[in-house]
């Protein structure tokens, strides 16, 4: 009977070790190999299966057409940050929107949509926008809860905006094409961005900020040159990468390579021909890439042992015993993922938790409700992305909120951050409800274009 409970024990041991602070990839691989050796001792795991581990790791990464694009997109995000593109884009947008109430809030939301997708992980995207925008917003006397709220919203919104790395992993986990996965969340994302902008503009009009007595700013460039340099170049590069993937002109890896080369040139354009900055971008990219793929390799080893012990049957067996409808199963899975987002980043969720729960989702029948099995999977993928993004923003455990606190000045208290994000979480929940009730919000654009 012990063998029947080995998958459950694996999940329990994994959950315990995840709270120790050890590297996630090492925990995943260590738990899997430990249970494999235990299986050999009790004569339940064949010794020869250990030799499948190198093949499993290679097949998970080496044979994928998606993973080779990840390091280049990560480099693109790092290079855009090091080049100063985030700061330049912020100032350019503020200059263009000078007469709009709450123009800094609007600019930060737009920056989140444009630059955060390449940051890779929640912490990096939130920290990047915090360092670029928060000091300026506080100088311009934005209320701290407004400034921190808009940064948290922008940083998490960008995590699911194409060409976000998270969408690559979701498409792989849910057996979806990357073009469809890119298109599915676009309408909800732009809807959220529009509501956020209306909220912050309205807040700025109601709670008028004190006038900041500053001298007229003399910009280094004329407005057309400023727009070309700080807006057109980085945005054009992102649109080129995204558009070429969706249009199917090139593979994701080829498109990411163009983005990486273009972002390297932006370092030289903005900061001069400084090879030390390029080396810094490369080293940071290697560090983030190593972390991501270490988790990928650990997850591959964990899934091999977990599935050998029948782990795929856990989720489906659990819901069979609960005897609830397909819609109920979907809501329970989304709730589980929402709660997991309080404690771990999307990388671990999409590589470990989602494969465990996916067998319960795979055979849900929403054909009549959504239109086809493929569109139903796409709808569920967009819902998972929105739920995780909302989870990272939700107090008191929201993943992004702690990274924001760590990057903010000491006088910014956690309670201030919580007050700023509560209205935004309510907006997020409203959007999730709309997508649940009207699947066409996410299926219309992929159906129309592809």
One Martini backbone bead per residue (centre of mass of N, CA, C, O) as a GRO file, in nm:
protein
  450
    1UNK     BB    1   0.052   0.066  -0.013
    2UNK     BB    2   0.290   0.265  -0.026
    3UNK     BB    3   0.303   0.301  -0.336
    4UNK     BB    4   0.030   0.459  -0.366
    5UNK     BB    5   0.166   0.714  -0.183
    6UNK     BB    6   0.421   0.832  -0.324
    7UNK     BB    7   0.312   1.083  -0.476
    8UNK     BB    8   0.212   1.227  -0.221
    9UNK     BB    9   0.490   1.235  -0.081
   10UNK     BB   10   0.633   1.402  -0.294
   11UNK     BB   11   0.463   1.657  -0.258
   12UNK     BB   12   0.514   1.697   0.043
   13UNK     BB   13   0.825   1.715   0.035
   14UNK     BB   14   0.841   1.944  -0.167
   15UNK     BB   15   0.687   2.156   0.002
   16UNK     BB   16   0.884   2.162   0.239
   17UNK     BB   17   1.152   2.233   0.076
   18UNK     BB   18   1.055   2.507  -0.053
   19UNK     BB   19   1.081   2.654   0.248
   20UNK     BB   20   1.411   2.651   0.279
   21UNK     BB   21   1.566   2.804   0.015
   22UNK     BB   22   1.645   2.623  -0.186
   23UNK     BB   23   1.700   2.534  -0.485
   24UNK     BB   24   1.456   2.424  -0.689
   25UNK     BB   25   1.605   2.233  -0.881
   26UNK     BB   26   1.739   2.063  -0.654
   27UNK     BB   27   1.480   1.970  -0.517
   28UNK     BB   28   1.349   1.822  -0.751
   29UNK     BB   29   1.582   1.624  -0.808
   30UNK     BB   30   1.623   1.514  -0.517
   31UNK     BB   31   1.341   1.396  -0.469
   32UNK     BB   32   1.336   1.208  -0.712
   33UNK     BB   33   1.593   1.041  -0.652
   34UNK     BB   34   1.513   0.952  -0.370
   35UNK     BB   35   1.254   0.792  -0.465
   36UNK     BB   36   1.402   0.608  -0.661
   37UNK     BB   37   1.588   0.470  -0.452
   38UNK     BB   38   1.360   0.368  -0.275
   39UNK     BB   39   1.232   0.194  -0.502
   40UNK     BB   40   1.477   0.006  -0.531
   41UNK     BB   41   1.480  -0.107  -0.242
   42UNK     BB   42   1.158  -0.207  -0.278
   43UNK     BB   43   1.120  -0.304  -0.578
   44UNK     BB   44   0.963  -0.048  -0.775
   45UNK     BB   45   1.232   0.061  -0.919
   46UNK     BB   46   1.408   0.052  -1.192
   47UNK     BB   47   1.738   0.091  -1.247
   48UNK     BB   48   1.729   0.157  -1.557
   49UNK     BB   49   1.558   0.429  -1.528
   50UNK     BB   50   1.794   0.618  -1.451
   51UNK     BB   51   1.897   0.635  -1.759
   52UNK     BB   52   1.651   0.833  -1.844
   53UNK     BB   53   1.727   1.114  -1.736
   54UNK     BB   54   1.904   1.239  -1.961
   55UNK     BB   55   1.686   1.208  -2.181
   56UNK     BB   56   1.467   1.378  -2.042
   57UNK     BB   57   1.625   1.642  -2.038
   58UNK     BB   58   1.682   1.661  -2.341
   59UNK     BB   59   1.381   1.643  -2.444
   60UNK     BB   60   1.283   1.904  -2.291
   61UNK     BB   61   1.506   2.097  -2.441
   62UNK     BB   62   1.648   2.002  -2.714
   63UNK     BB   63   1.352   1.941  -2.870
   64UNK     BB   64   1.270   2.228  -2.841
   65UNK     BB   65   1.136   2.528  -3.005
   66UNK     BB   66   1.122   2.731  -2.750
   67UNK     BB   67   1.370   2.745  -2.549
   68UNK     BB   68   1.588   2.893  -2.732
   69UNK     BB   69   1.438   3.181  -2.693
   70UNK     BB   70   1.475   3.259  -2.394
   71UNK     BB   71   1.765   3.383  -2.366
   72UNK     BB   72   1.715   3.612  -2.580
   73UNK     BB   73   1.477   3.750  -2.431
   74UNK     BB   74   1.632   3.803  -2.172
   75UNK     BB   75   1.848   3.981  -2.302
   76UNK     BB   76   1.657   4.194  -2.404
   77UNK     BB   77   1.564   4.290  -2.123
   78UNK     BB   78   1.842   4.356  -2.003
   79UNK     BB   79   1.935   4.557  -2.224
   80UNK     BB   80   1.701   4.762  -2.188
   81UNK     BB   81   1.783   4.831  -1.900
   82UNK     BB   82   2.090   4.908  -1.931
   83UNK     BB   83   2.039   5.131  -2.159
   84UNK     BB   84   1.777   5.307  -2.049
   85UNK     BB   85   1.493   5.264  -2.185
   86UNK     BB   86   1.296   5.290  -1.949
   87UNK     BB   87   1.363   5.581  -1.869
   88UNK     BB   88   1.330   5.710  -2.152
   89UNK     BB   89   1.033   5.621  -2.195
   90UNK     BB   90   0.915   5.763  -1.951
   91UNK     BB   91   0.994   6.057  -2.034
   92UNK     BB   92   0.857   6.056  -2.309
   93UNK     BB   93   0.567   5.999  -2.216
   94UNK     BB   94   0.547   6.240  -2.024
   95UNK     BB   95   0.584   6.452  -2.245
   96UNK     BB   96   0.337   6.372  -2.420
   97UNK     BB   97   0.140   6.358  -2.136
   98UNK     BB   98   0.149   6.636  -1.977
   99UNK     BB   99  -0.184   6.707  -1.987
  100UNK     BB  100  -0.235   6.450  -1.831
  101UNK     BB  101  -0.371   6.312  -1.583
  102UNK     BB  102  -0.153   6.103  -1.448
  103UNK     BB  103   0.095   6.054  -1.651
  104UNK     BB  104   0.277   5.858  -1.492
  105UNK     BB  105   0.078   5.625  -1.472
  106UNK     BB  106   0.040   5.583  -1.772
  107UNK     BB  107   0.341   5.533  -1.836
  108UNK     BB  108   0.378   5.282  -1.656
  109UNK     BB  109   0.175   5.099  -1.792
  110UNK     BB  110   0.311   5.107  -2.072
  111UNK     BB  111   0.585   4.995  -1.979
  112UNK     BB  112   0.480   4.724  -1.878
  113UNK     BB  113   0.385   4.627  -2.163
  114UNK     BB  114   0.674   4.662  -2.309
  115UNK     BB  115   0.913   4.559  -2.089
  116UNK     BB  116   0.827   4.327  -1.883
  117UNK     BB  117   0.815   4.063  -2.065
  118UNK     BB  118   1.149   4.036  -2.066
  119UNK     BB  119   1.221   3.984  -1.758
  120UNK     BB  120   1.057   3.688  -1.686
  121UNK     BB  121   1.016   3.778  -1.384
  122UNK     BB  122   0.851   3.934  -1.143
  123UNK     BB  123   1.083   4.068  -0.986
  124UNK     BB  124   1.222   4.204  -1.230
  125UNK     BB  125   0.986   4.380  -1.333
  126UNK     BB  126   0.925   4.537  -1.070
  127UNK     BB  127   1.211   4.643  -1.010
  128UNK     BB  128   1.254   4.800  -1.272
  129UNK     BB  129   1.010   4.998  -1.240
  130UNK     BB  130   1.079   5.108  -0.963
  131UNK     BB  131   1.359   5.235  -1.032
  132UNK     BB  132   1.243   5.416  -1.273
  133UNK     BB  133   0.969   5.556  -1.118
  134UNK     BB  134   0.937   5.613  -0.807
  135UNK     BB  135   1.114   5.864  -0.754
  136UNK     BB  136   0.961   6.051  -0.951
  137UNK     BB  137   0.677   6.026  -0.823
  138UNK     BB  138   0.756   6.136  -0.544
  139UNK     BB  139   0.859   6.412  -0.647
  140UNK     BB  140   0.554   6.460  -0.778
  141UNK     BB  141   0.347   6.384  -0.540
  142UNK     BB  142   0.264   6.107  -0.520
  143UNK     BB  143   0.099   5.887  -0.372
  144UNK     BB  144   0.228   5.602  -0.249
  145UNK     BB  145  -0.016   5.411  -0.319
  146UNK     BB  146  -0.022   5.492  -0.619
  147UNK     BB  147   0.269   5.434  -0.705
  148UNK     BB  148   0.277   5.132  -0.612
  149UNK     BB  149   0.024   5.032  -0.761
  150UNK     BB  150   0.113   5.089  -1.056
  151UNK     BB  151   0.371   4.917  -1.047
  152UNK     BB  152   0.243   4.645  -0.978
  153UNK     BB  153   0.054   4.636  -1.222
  154UNK     BB  154   0.267   4.664  -1.449
  155UNK     BB  155   0.455   4.424  -1.371
  156UNK     BB  156   0.228   4.197  -1.390
  157UNK     BB  157   0.108   4.257  -1.671
  158UNK     BB  158   0.376   4.200  -1.832
  159UNK     BB  159   0.403   3.887  -1.768
  160UNK     BB  160   0.138   3.832  -1.988
  161UNK     BB  161   0.271   3.988  -2.216
  162UNK     BB  162   0.356   3.995  -2.519
  163UNK     BB  163   0.668   3.817  -2.516
  164UNK     BB  164   0.637   3.637  -2.272
  165UNK     BB  165   0.784   3.375  -2.114
  166UNK     BB  166   0.533   3.247  -1.985
  167UNK     BB  167   0.389   3.175  -2.259
  168UNK     BB  168   0.583   2.957  -2.347
  169UNK     BB  169   0.530   2.761  -2.107
  170UNK     BB  170   0.223   2.738  -2.139
  171UNK     BB  171   0.216   2.625  -2.428
  172UNK     BB  172   0.371   2.367  -2.352
  173UNK     BB  173   0.185   2.261  -2.115
  174UNK     BB  174  -0.096   2.292  -2.319
  175UNK     BB  175  -0.055   2.237  -2.625
  176UNK     BB  176   0.023   2.518  -2.766
  177UNK     BB  177   0.058   2.766  -2.966
  178UNK     BB  178   0.235   3.054  -2.954
  179UNK     BB  179   0.049   3.237  -3.118
  180UNK     BB  180  -0.211   3.182  -2.957
  181UNK     BB  181  -0.094   3.257  -2.674
  182UNK     BB  182  -0.037   3.553  -2.751
  183UNK     BB  183  -0.340   3.637  -2.832
  184UNK     BB  184  -0.537   3.564  -2.599
  185UNK     BB  185  -0.450   3.808  -2.373
  186UNK     BB  186  -0.480   4.087  -2.515
  187UNK     BB  187  -0.765   4.192  -2.451
  188UNK     BB  188  -0.748   4.178  -2.139
  189UNK     BB  189  -0.496   4.354  -2.111
  190UNK     BB  190  -0.609   4.612  -2.246
  191UNK     BB  191  -0.849   4.633  -2.059
  192UNK     BB  192  -0.690   4.668  -1.798
  193UNK     BB  193  -0.522   4.912  -1.884
  194UNK     BB  194  -0.765   5.100  -1.933
  195UNK     BB  195  -0.883   5.087  -1.645
  196UNK     BB  196  -0.633   5.182  -1.497
  197UNK     BB  197  -0.613   5.457  -1.634
  198UNK     BB  198  -0.887   5.562  -1.547
  199UNK     BB  199  -0.837   5.537  -1.245
  200UNK     BB  200  -0.578   5.724  -1.226
  201UNK     BB  201  -0.696   5.974  -1.355
  202UNK     BB  202  -0.934   6.005  -1.158
  203UNK     BB  203  -0.764   6.021  -0.899
  204UNK     BB  204  -0.601   6.276  -0.983
  205UNK     BB  205  -0.855   6.460  -1.009
  206UNK     BB  206  -0.960   6.427  -0.717
  207UNK     BB  207  -0.654   6.401  -0.599
  208UNK     BB  208  -0.483   6.661  -0.591
  209UNK     BB  209  -0.181   6.756  -0.651
  210UNK     BB  210   0.070   6.923  -0.562
  211UNK     BB  211   0.251   7.168  -0.673
  212UNK     BB  212   0.555   7.158  -0.845
  213UNK     BB  213   0.835   7.360  -0.794
  214UNK     BB  214   0.967   7.380  -1.111
  215UNK     BB  215   1.159   7.402  -1.358
  216UNK     BB  216   1.198   7.410  -1.671
  217UNK     BB  217   1.253   7.156  -1.887
  218UNK     BB  218   1.553   7.072  -2.059
  219UNK     BB  219   1.582   6.905  -2.331
  220UNK     BB  220   1.810   6.736  -2.526
  221UNK     BB  221   1.565   6.694  -2.719
  222UNK     BB  222   1.357   6.697  -2.945
  223UNK     BB  223   1.058   6.557  -2.982
  224UNK     BB  224   1.109   6.383  -3.239
  225UNK     BB  225   1.379   6.264  -3.137
  226UNK     BB  226   1.273   6.148  -2.873
  227UNK     BB  227   1.070   5.953  -2.999
  228UNK     BB  228   1.268   5.794  -3.174
  229UNK     BB  229   1.470   5.709  -2.948
  230UNK     BB  230   1.259   5.624  -2.690
  231UNK     BB  231   1.015   5.481  -2.866
  232UNK     BB  232   1.054   5.357  -3.151
  233UNK     BB  233   1.290   5.162  -3.108
  234UNK     BB  234   1.187   4.972  -2.877
  235UNK     BB  235   0.900   4.922  -2.988
  236UNK     BB  236   0.980   4.819  -3.269
  237UNK     BB  237   1.132   4.572  -3.168
  238UNK     BB  238   0.895   4.434  -3.022
  239UNK     BB  239   0.700   4.423  -3.266
  240UNK     BB  240   0.884   4.251  -3.444
  241UNK     BB  241   0.895   4.002  -3.265
  242UNK     BB  242   0.589   3.955  -3.232
  243UNK     BB  243   0.489   3.967  -3.531
  244UNK     BB  244   0.668   3.735  -3.651
  245UNK     BB  245   0.541   3.509  -3.481
  246UNK     BB  246   0.238   3.543  -3.547
  247UNK     BB  247   0.280   3.538  -3.869
  248UNK     BB  248   0.508   3.304  -3.933
  249UNK     BB  249   0.789   3.391  -4.058
  250UNK     BB  250   0.921   3.282  -3.792
  251UNK     BB  251   1.073   3.159  -3.543
  252UNK     BB  252   1.115   3.218  -3.217
  253UNK     BB  253   1.427   3.209  -3.231
  254UNK     BB  254   1.469   3.410  -3.463
  255UNK     BB  255   1.321   3.647  -3.337
  256UNK     BB  256   1.494   3.661  -3.075
  257UNK     BB  257   1.762   3.720  -3.220
  258UNK     BB  258   1.680   3.994  -3.328
  259UNK     BB  259   1.620   4.118  -3.049
  260UNK     BB  260   1.905   4.083  -2.930
  261UNK     BB  261   2.061   4.249  -3.138
  262UNK     BB  262   1.896   4.511  -3.112
  263UNK     BB  263   1.948   4.555  -2.802
  264UNK     BB  264   2.255   4.580  -2.828
  265UNK     BB  265   2.247   4.840  -3.000
  266UNK     BB  266   2.102   5.014  -2.786
  267UNK     BB  267   2.337   5.037  -2.595
  268UNK     BB  268   2.516   5.202  -2.795
  269UNK     BB  269   2.317   5.433  -2.850
  270UNK     BB  270   2.272   5.523  -2.541
  271UNK     BB  271   2.590   5.447  -2.406
  272UNK     BB  272   2.776   5.365  -2.604
  273UNK     BB  273   3.089   5.201  -2.673
  274UNK     BB  274   3.034   4.963  -2.419
  275UNK     BB  275   3.144   4.650  -2.340
  276UNK     BB  276   3.075   4.625  -2.035
  277UNK     BB  277   2.766   4.631  -2.073
  278UNK     BB  278   2.747   4.377  -2.245
  279UNK     BB  279   2.872   4.187  -2.038
  280UNK     BB  280   2.662   4.239  -1.818
  281UNK     BB  281   2.421   4.134  -1.980
  282UNK     BB  282   2.531   3.846  -2.024
  283UNK     BB  283   2.566   3.763  -1.725
  284UNK     BB  284   2.271   3.808  -1.639
  285UNK     BB  285   2.151   3.612  -1.843
  286UNK     BB  286   2.298   3.359  -1.745
  287UNK     BB  287   2.179   3.360  -1.460
  288UNK     BB  288   1.876   3.341  -1.536
  289UNK     BB  289   1.896   3.095  -1.727
  290UNK     BB  290   2.007   2.897  -1.520
  291UNK     BB  291   1.766   2.909  -1.332
  292UNK     BB  292   1.546   2.820  -1.530
  293UNK     BB  293   1.690   2.546  -1.635
  294UNK     BB  294   1.721   2.415  -1.363
  295UNK     BB  295   1.416   2.383  -1.324
  296UNK     BB  296   1.358   2.224  -1.579
  297UNK     BB  297   1.536   1.979  -1.508
  298UNK     BB  298   1.407   1.913  -1.236
  299UNK     BB  299   1.118   1.872  -1.351
  300UNK     BB  300   1.186   1.636  -1.539
  301UNK     BB  301   1.274   1.439  -1.318
  302UNK     BB  302   1.019   1.450  -1.146
  303UNK     BB  303   0.815   1.355  -1.368
  304UNK     BB  304   0.932   1.075  -1.415
  305UNK     BB  305   0.883   0.961  -1.125
  306UNK     BB  306   0.592   1.050  -1.078
  307UNK     BB  307   0.469   0.892  -1.322
  308UNK     BB  308   0.563   0.609  -1.245
  309UNK     BB  309   0.376   0.627  -0.971
  310UNK     BB  310   0.097   0.774  -1.077
  311UNK     BB  311   0.056   1.097  -1.065
  312UNK     BB  312  -0.158   1.159  -1.295
  313UNK     BB  313  -0.406   1.037  -1.111
  314UNK     BB  314  -0.460   1.236  -0.882
  315UNK     BB  315  -0.639   1.462  -0.996
  316UNK     BB  316  -0.856   1.290  -1.136
  317UNK     BB  317  -0.932   1.124  -0.879
  318UNK     BB  318  -1.018   1.359  -0.701
  319UNK     BB  319  -1.256   1.462  -0.893
  320UNK     BB  320  -1.414   1.202  -0.903
  321UNK     BB  321  -1.485   1.204  -0.592
  322UNK     BB  322  -1.631   1.493  -0.598
  323UNK     BB  323  -1.855   1.523  -0.811
  324UNK     BB  324  -1.813   1.753  -1.040
  325UNK     BB  325  -1.813   1.975  -1.264
  326UNK     BB  326  -1.625   2.114  -1.505
  327UNK     BB  327  -1.646   2.399  -1.391
  328UNK     BB  328  -1.561   2.321  -1.103
  329UNK     BB  329  -1.281   2.213  -1.171
  330UNK     BB  330  -1.169   2.473  -1.289
  331UNK     BB  331  -1.204   2.648  -1.032
  332UNK     BB  332  -1.024   2.477  -0.847
  333UNK     BB  333  -0.763   2.501  -1.010
  334UNK     BB  334  -0.748   2.811  -1.005
  335UNK     BB  335  -0.735   2.831  -0.696
  336UNK     BB  336  -0.473   2.675  -0.658
  337UNK     BB  337  -0.296   2.861  -0.835
  338UNK     BB  338  -0.352   3.118  -0.677
  339UNK     BB  339  -0.220   3.016  -0.409
  340UNK     BB  340   0.062   2.948  -0.524
  341UNK     BB  341   0.127   3.251  -0.609
  342UNK     BB  342   0.210   3.339  -0.311
  343UNK     BB  343   0.496   3.148  -0.305
  344UNK     BB  344   0.544   3.106  -0.619
  345UNK     BB  345   0.655   3.110  -0.920
  346UNK     BB  346   0.569   3.047  -1.247
  347UNK     BB  347   0.782   2.836  -1.309
  348UNK     BB  348   0.696   2.621  -1.099
  349UNK     BB  349   0.399   2.607  -1.184
  350UNK     BB  350   0.436   2.525  -1.495
  351UNK     BB  351   0.645   2.274  -1.430
  352UNK     BB  352   0.478   2.133  -1.182
  353UNK     BB  353   0.176   2.193  -1.108
  354UNK     BB  354   0.037   2.183  -1.388
  355UNK     BB  355   0.109   1.885  -1.468
  356UNK     BB  356  -0.058   1.766  -1.230
  357UNK     BB  357  -0.341   1.914  -1.321
  358UNK     BB  358  -0.384   1.862  -1.631
  359UNK     BB  359  -0.544   1.589  -1.640
  360UNK     BB  360  -0.808   1.737  -1.534
  361UNK     BB  361  -0.826   1.937  -1.795
  362UNK     BB  362  -0.798   1.777  -2.067
  363UNK     BB  363  -1.116   1.640  -2.046
  364UNK     BB  364  -1.269   1.885  -2.063
  365UNK     BB  365  -1.601   1.998  -2.171
  366UNK     BB  366  -1.624   2.314  -2.379
  367UNK     BB  367  -1.738   2.316  -2.668
  368UNK     BB  368  -2.023   2.452  -2.642
  369UNK     BB  369  -1.912   2.713  -2.489
  370UNK     BB  370  -1.658   2.791  -2.697
  371UNK     BB  371  -1.641   2.575  -2.989
  372UNK     BB  372  -1.369   2.408  -2.915
  373UNK     BB  373  -1.111   2.230  -2.789
  374UNK     BB  374  -0.888   2.436  -2.860
  375UNK     BB  375  -1.032   2.689  -2.746
  376UNK     BB  376  -1.060   2.579  -2.459
  377UNK     BB  377  -0.753   2.567  -2.400
  378UNK     BB  378  -0.704   2.867  -2.453
  379UNK     BB  379  -0.893   2.973  -2.235
  380UNK     BB  380  -0.748   2.834  -1.998
  381UNK     BB  381  -0.473   2.969  -2.043
  382UNK     BB  382  -0.569   3.261  -1.995
  383UNK     BB  383  -0.680   3.213  -1.710
  384UNK     BB  384  -0.415   3.129  -1.580
  385UNK     BB  385  -0.263   3.390  -1.634
  386UNK     BB  386  -0.461   3.580  -1.481
  387UNK     BB  387  -0.449   3.438  -1.205
  388UNK     BB  388  -0.147   3.466  -1.153
  389UNK     BB  389  -0.132   3.773  -1.180
  390UNK     BB  390  -0.327   3.825  -0.943
  391UNK     BB  391  -0.173   3.676  -0.721
  392UNK     BB  392   0.088   3.864  -0.729
  393UNK     BB  393  -0.115   4.121  -0.626
  394UNK     BB  394  -0.220   3.984  -0.361
  395UNK     BB  395  -0.308   4.024  -0.059
  396UNK     BB  396  -0.046   3.944   0.161
  397UNK     BB  397   0.130   3.737  -0.059
  398UNK     BB  398   0.219   3.890  -0.292
  399UNK     BB  399   0.494   3.854  -0.475
  400UNK     BB  400   0.536   4.153  -0.588
  401UNK     BB  401   0.522   4.316  -0.315
  402UNK     BB  402   0.805   4.233  -0.203
  403UNK     BB  403   0.974   4.346  -0.436
  404UNK     BB  404   0.876   4.634  -0.405
  405UNK     BB  405   0.973   4.677  -0.113
  406UNK     BB  406   1.279   4.612  -0.175
  407UNK     BB  407   1.296   4.866  -0.397
  408UNK     BB  408   1.205   5.062  -0.197
  409UNK     BB  409   1.193   5.288   0.017
  410UNK     BB  410   1.179   5.271   0.362
  411UNK     BB  411   0.911   5.458   0.394
  412UNK     BB  412   0.772   5.227   0.254
  413UNK     BB  413   0.500   5.055   0.342
  414UNK     BB  414   0.311   4.774   0.332
  415UNK     BB  415   0.034   4.909   0.381
  416UNK     BB  416   0.055   5.100   0.139
  417UNK     BB  417   0.063   4.883  -0.079
  418UNK     BB  418  -0.207   4.749  -0.012
  419UNK     BB  419  -0.388   4.998  -0.064
  420UNK     BB  420  -0.306   5.027  -0.371
  421UNK     BB  421  -0.405   4.719  -0.475
  422UNK     BB  422  -0.701   4.654  -0.408
  423UNK     BB  423  -0.853   4.787  -0.653
  424UNK     BB  424  -0.693   4.617  -0.867
  425UNK     BB  425  -0.792   4.337  -0.783
  426UNK     BB  426  -1.090   4.389  -0.844
  427UNK     BB  427  -1.043   4.432  -1.146
  428UNK     BB  428  -0.922   4.156  -1.203
  429UNK     BB  429  -1.169   3.986  -1.111
  430UNK     BB  430  -1.358   4.103  -1.320
  431UNK     BB  431  -1.205   3.997  -1.569
  432UNK     BB  432  -1.222   3.697  -1.500
  433UNK     BB  433  -1.531   3.689  -1.504
  434UNK     BB  434  -1.560   3.773  -1.803
  435UNK     BB  435  -1.399   3.533  -1.923
  436UNK     BB  436  -1.580   3.313  -1.807
  437UNK     BB  437  -1.854   3.429  -1.943
  438UNK     BB  438  -1.665   3.536  -2.212
  439UNK     BB  439  -1.462   3.366  -2.422
  440UNK     BB  440  -1.434   3.569  -2.669
  441UNK     BB  441  -1.218   3.755  -2.546
  442UNK     BB  442  -0.985   3.525  -2.625
  443UNK     BB  443  -1.088   3.388  -2.912
  444UNK     BB  444  -1.124   3.607  -3.132
  445UNK     BB  445  -0.834   3.679  -3.225
  446UNK     BB  446  -0.724   3.398  -3.309
  447UNK     BB  447  -0.958   3.338  -3.506
  448UNK     BB  448  -0.918   3.585  -3.695
  449UNK     BB  449  -0.594   3.553  -3.759
  450UNK     BB  450  -0.568   3.203  -3.758
   0.00000   0.00000   0.00000
